[in-house]
Amino acid sequence: MEVKDKKYEEELAEDIMKILTCYSARFYGRRGGRKKKNTAENEPNDSNGI
């Protein structure tokens, strides 16, 4: 019975890690996209002003 419980706990831990990975990838992906967008918007303005 301990083997079954351990298997269940391992599976649960893997599922939790997958969920955390998915949400963190989405969060940091949005942040990275926002940073690139802001950088792209600022570059043409700087080059036109010179």
N, CA, C and O atoms as CSV, one atom per row, in Angstrom:
chain,resi,resn,atom,element,x,y,z
A,1,MET,N,N,0.817,-1.193,0.000
A,1,MET,CA,C,0.000,0.000,0.000
A,1,MET,C,C,0.864,1.261,0.000
A,1,MET,O,O,0.451,2.277,-0.559
A,2,GLU,N,N,2.025,1.227,0.596
A,2,GLU,CA,C,2.916,2.380,0.616
A,2,GLU,C,C,3.401,2.726,-0.787
A,2,GLU,O,O,3.591,3.895,-1.121
A,3,VAL,N,N,3.597,1.698,-1.596
A,3,VAL,CA,C,4.051,1.925,-2.967
A,3,VAL,C,C,2.969,2.682,-3.737
A,3,VAL,O,O,3.283,3.589,-4.508
A,4,LYS,N,N,1.703,2.322,-3.539
A,4,LYS,CA,C,0.612,2.992,-4.215
A,4,LYS,C,C,0.515,4.451,-3.765
A,4,LYS,O,O,0.316,5.341,-4.592
A,5,ASP,N,N,0.654,4.702,-2.455
A,5,ASP,CA,C,0.588,6.067,-1.951
A,5,ASP,C,C,1.742,6.892,-2.492
A,5,ASP,O,O,1.567,8.055,-2.856
A,6,LYS,N,N,2.914,6.292,-2.544
A,6,LYS,CA,C,4.065,7.013,-3.062
A,6,LYS,C,C,3.858,7.347,-4.531
A,6,LYS,O,O,4.187,8.450,-4.966
A,7,LYS,N,N,3.329,6.429,-5.281
A,7,LYS,CA,C,3.067,6.664,-6.699
A,7,LYS,C,C,2.069,7.806,-6.865
A,7,LYS,O,O,2.252,8.670,-7.722
A,8,TYR,N,N,1.023,7.815,-6.055
A,8,TYR,CA,C,0.013,8.869,-6.102
A,8,TYR,C,C,0.637,10.215,-5.742
A,8,TYR,O,O,0.362,11.220,-6.398
A,9,GLU,N,N,1.464,10.242,-4.719
A,9,GLU,CA,C,2.108,11.492,-4.300
A,9,GLU,C,C,3.068,12.002,-5.365
A,9,GLU,O,O,3.144,13.206,-5.608
A,10,GLU,N,N,3.793,11.104,-5.995
A,10,GLU,CA,C,4.702,11.505,-7.064
A,10,GLU,C,C,3.922,12.091,-8.238
A,10,GLU,O,O,4.318,13.106,-8.812
A,11,GLU,N,N,2.829,11.453,-8.584
A,11,GLU,CA,C,2.001,11.939,-9.686
A,11,GLU,C,C,1.407,13.310,-9.359
A,11,GLU,O,O,1.364,14.192,-10.217
A,12,LEU,N,N,0.958,13.482,-8.135
A,12,LEU,CA,C,0.408,14.762,-7.704
A,12,LEU,C,C,1.473,15.854,-7.746
A,12,LEU,O,O,1.205,16.968,-8.195
A,13,ALA,N,N,2.672,15.539,-7.282
A,13,ALA,CA,C,3.769,16.514,-7.305
A,13,ALA,C,C,4.118,16.903,-8.743
A,13,ALA,O,O,4.363,18.077,-9.020
A,14,GLU,N,N,4.141,15.951,-9.642
A,14,GLU,CA,C,4.427,16.242,-11.050
A,14,GLU,C,C,3.350,17.146,-11.653
A,14,GLU,O,O,3.659,18.078,-12.395
A,15,ASP,N,N,2.085,16.866,-11.329
A,15,ASP,CA,C,0.994,17.692,-11.847
A,15,ASP,C,C,1.094,19.122,-11.332
A,15,ASP,O,O,0.876,20.069,-12.088
A,16,ILE,N,N,1.418,19.286,-10.064
A,16,ILE,CA,C,1.551,20.625,-9.488
A,16,ILE,C,C,2.702,21.374,-10.154
A,16,ILE,O,O,2.584,22.564,-10.447
A,17,MET,N,N,3.805,20.685,-10.391
A,17,MET,CA,C,4.945,21.329,-11.043
A,17,MET,C,C,4.597,21.749,-12.471
A,17,MET,O,O,5.027,22.810,-12.923
A,18,LYS,N,N,3.828,20.936,-13.178
A,18,LYS,CA,C,3.413,21.291,-14.536
A,18,LYS,C,C,2.535,22.532,-14.536
A,18,LYS,O,O,2.679,23.403,-15.394
A,19,ILE,N,N,1.617,22.610,-13.565
A,19,ILE,CA,C,0.735,23.769,-13.466
A,19,ILE,C,C,1.540,25.025,-13.154
A,19,ILE,O,O,1.329,26.066,-13.777
A,20,LEU,N,N,2.450,24.937,-12.206
A,20,LEU,CA,C,3.290,26.092,-11.862
A,20,LEU,C,C,4.141,26.531,-13.046
A,20,LEU,O,O,4.298,27.727,-13.293
A,21,THR,N,N,4.684,25.573,-13.771
A,21,THR,CA,C,5.508,25.890,-14.936
A,21,THR,C,C,4.684,26.610,-15.998
A,21,THR,O,O,5.145,27.583,-16.595
A,22,CYS,N,N,3.492,26.142,-16.224
A,22,CYS,CA,C,2.614,26.743,-17.229
A,22,CYS,C,C,2.283,28.191,-16.869
A,22,CYS,O,O,2.417,29.083,-17.707
A,23,TYR,N,N,1.855,28.428,-15.637
A,23,TYR,CA,C,1.480,29.778,-15.235
A,23,TYR,C,C,2.674,30.712,-15.174
A,23,TYR,O,O,2.557,31.881,-15.544
A,24,SER,N,N,3.820,30.228,-14.716
A,24,SER,CA,C,4.996,31.101,-14.657
A,24,SER,C,C,5.481,31.437,-16.060
A,24,SER,O,O,5.941,32.554,-16.297
A,25,ALA,N,N,5.390,30.499,-16.992
A,25,ALA,CA,C,5.783,30.773,-18.372
A,25,ALA,C,C,4.872,31.827,-18.988
A,25,ALA,O,O,5.338,32.711,-19.708
A,26,ARG,N,N,3.598,31.738,-18.711
A,26,ARG,CA,C,2.667,32.742,-19.221
A,26,ARG,C,C,2.960,34.111,-18.618
A,26,ARG,O,O,2.977,35.117,-19.327
A,27,PHE,N,N,3.191,34.144,-17.312
A,27,PHE,CA,C,3.451,35.404,-16.622
A,27,PHE,C,C,4.717,36.061,-17.138
A,27,PHE,O,O,4.699,37.240,-17.494
A,28,TYR,N,N,5.808,35.325,-17.184
A,28,TYR,CA,C,7.070,35.897,-17.626
A,28,TYR,C,C,7.070,36.153,-19.126
A,28,TYR,O,O,7.772,37.050,-19.592
A,29,GLY,N,N,6.310,35.398,-19.881
A,29,GLY,CA,C,6.193,35.645,-21.310
A,29,GLY,C,C,5.499,36.971,-21.578
A,29,GLY,O,O,5.893,37.711,-22.480
A,30,ARG,N,N,4.481,37.269,-20.811
A,30,ARG,CA,C,3.789,38.544,-20.966
A,30,ARG,C,C,4.690,39.697,-20.573
A,30,ARG,O,O,4.693,40.737,-21.230
A,31,ARG,N,N,5.448,39.521,-19.512
A,31,ARG,CA,C,6.356,40.581,-19.079
A,31,ARG,C,C,7.411,40.828,-20.141
A,31,ARG,O,O,7.732,41.977,-20.447
A,32,GLY,N,N,7.954,39.754,-20.705
A,32,GLY,CA,C,8.988,39.889,-21.720
A,32,GLY,C,C,8.449,40.545,-22.972
A,32,GLY,O,O,9.134,41.364,-23.584
A,33,GLY,N,N,7.235,40.200,-23.363
A,33,GLY,CA,C,6.622,40.794,-24.536
A,33,GLY,C,C,6.357,42.273,-24.340
A,33,GLY,O,O,6.520,43.068,-25.265
A,34,ARG,N,N,5.955,42.636,-23.150
A,34,ARG,CA,C,5.701,44.040,-22.844
A,34,ARG,C,C,7.000,44.838,-22.899
A,34,ARG,O,O,7.018,45.968,-23.387
A,35,LYS,N,N,8.080,44.252,-22.399
A,35,LYS,CA,C,9.370,44.930,-22.401
A,35,LYS,C,C,9.854,45.139,-23.839
A,35,LYS,O,O,10.353,46.213,-24.175
A,36,LYS,N,N,9.709,44.120,-24.685
A,36,LYS,CA,C,10.128,44.245,-26.086
A,36,LYS,C,C,9.295,45.304,-26.798
A,36,LYS,O,O,9.823,46.084,-27.590
A,37,LYS,N,N,7.996,45.330,-26.517
A,37,LYS,CA,C,7.106,46.296,-27.154
A,37,LYS,C,C,7.501,47.716,-26.760
A,37,LYS,O,O,7.557,48.603,-27.612
A,38,ASN,N,N,7.775,47.938,-25.468
A,38,ASN,CA,C,8.176,49.262,-25.010
A,38,ASN,C,C,9.500,49.677,-25.623
A,38,ASN,O,O,9.671,50.842,-25.984
A,39,THR,N,N,10.428,48.763,-25.748
A,39,THR,CA,C,11.723,49.066,-26.349
A,39,THR,C,C,11.552,49.411,-27.822
A,39,THR,O,O,12.183,50.349,-28.311
A,40,ALA,N,N,10.721,48.677,-28.528
A,40,ALA,CA,C,10.496,48.927,-29.953
A,40,ALA,C,C,9.817,50.280,-30.172
A,40,ALA,O,O,10.112,50.970,-31.148
A,41,GLU,N,N,8.924,50.655,-29.282
A,41,GLU,CA,C,8.239,51.939,-29.413
A,41,GLU,C,C,9.185,53.099,-29.133
A,41,GLU,O,O,9.065,54.149,-29.764
A,42,ASN,N,N,10.105,52.938,-28.219
A,42,ASN,CA,C,11.018,54.016,-27.844
A,42,ASN,C,C,12.134,54.228,-28.856
A,42,ASN,O,O,12.594,55.359,-29.012
A,43,GLU,N,N,12.577,53.212,-29.534
A,43,GLU,CA,C,13.695,53.339,-30.476
A,43,GLU,C,C,13.409,54.283,-31.633
A,43,GLU,O,O,14.250,55.139,-31.907
A,44,PRO,N,N,12.277,54.188,-32.333
A,44,PRO,CA,C,12.040,55.116,-33.444
A,44,PRO,C,C,11.950,56.571,-32.968
A,44,PRO,O,O,12.390,57.472,-33.680
A,45,ASN,N,N,11.399,56.811,-31.800
A,45,ASN,CA,C,11.282,58.164,-31.281
A,45,ASN,C,C,12.656,58.755,-31.000
A,45,ASN,O,O,12.879,59.937,-31.263
A,46,ASP,N,N,13.578,57.961,-30.471
A,46,ASP,CA,C,14.907,58.443,-30.179
A,46,ASP,C,C,15.686,58.755,-31.463
A,46,ASP,O,O,16.410,59.748,-31.523
A,47,SER,N,N,15.539,57.920,-32.472
A,47,SER,CA,C,16.295,58.138,-33.709
A,47,SER,C,C,15.727,59.315,-34.504
A,47,SER,O,O,16.473,59.975,-35.227
A,48,ASN,N,N,14.438,59.590,-34.389
A,48,ASN,CA,C,13.847,60.728,-35.108
A,48,ASN,C,C,14.224,62.054,-34.461
A,48,ASN,O,O,14.273,63.076,-35.145
A,49,GLY,N,N,14.486,62.059,-33.186
A,49,GLY,CA,C,14.801,63.283,-32.480
A,49,GLY,C,C,16.223,63.743,-32.677
A,49,GLY,O,O,16.546,64.885,-32.351
A,50,ILE,N,N,17.085,62.892,-33.200
A,50,ILE,CA,C,18.509,63.263,-33.325
A,50,ILE,C,C,18.784,63.970,-34.607
A,50,ILE,O,O,19.925,64.350,-34.871
